Amino acid sequence: MKDTIKAIALLFVLLMFSGNLSAQTYDYVEDSTKQKDAYTQQQYKKPTQSEVNAFKDQKHSDKPLKDKIFFGGGLGFGFSNYYTQIAVTPMVGYLITPNLQLGIGFVYEYYNYKSDIGPDYSTNNYGFRPFARYMINVRDGLKIFPQIEYYAFSYEHIEDYDASSRRYITDRRWQEQFLIGGGVSQGVGRKGGVNIIALYDVAYDSNNAYYGSPYVTYGSPWVIRVEVAF
């Protein structure tokens, strides 16, 4: 009987010692976890906007060339009782950073003028337009951007009309526009988007011979454009 009581007492002592050891171990693990969480929060603080931009630029620099090039352009149409105008404006651009875009567009324009004093007159105008824009994210793929552009093209200016030969006397001239403004872009896919752009020609001159030619129905320093990119 005494041996049995001793055995029970010894078992009780062992259980108490084991419980205290477990409690101490648990308290140590809990304290360690708290210390680790505090250290993690201290180490992984929220990055600043400049740090985020620098990270994006670094990742952008690692992308292959095909992911930095985009294409696009637009079509333009004009109709009246006196003229028909069709313009094609393809473009290609390069993403310097995820937001900064440099590109160049090409311009081809067919124009047909119906004259009251002579035969119909048709001509082809062509040129190019390098541009730069900076995309600013607003929300859900919607962006706004400032843009600068140099727009230059060759066109035929009507100097006179020879009634005897029923022929227009023309002179090919060079027209330049220096455009500043901006636009709104709705993103489509990874690089694509639909852009609505309004630009102002700071070199506009209403006395310029181009604005007095028959295929410019009115002069305006504003250029409104819709284009797509992909």
Disulfide bonds with the S-S distance in Angstrom:
none
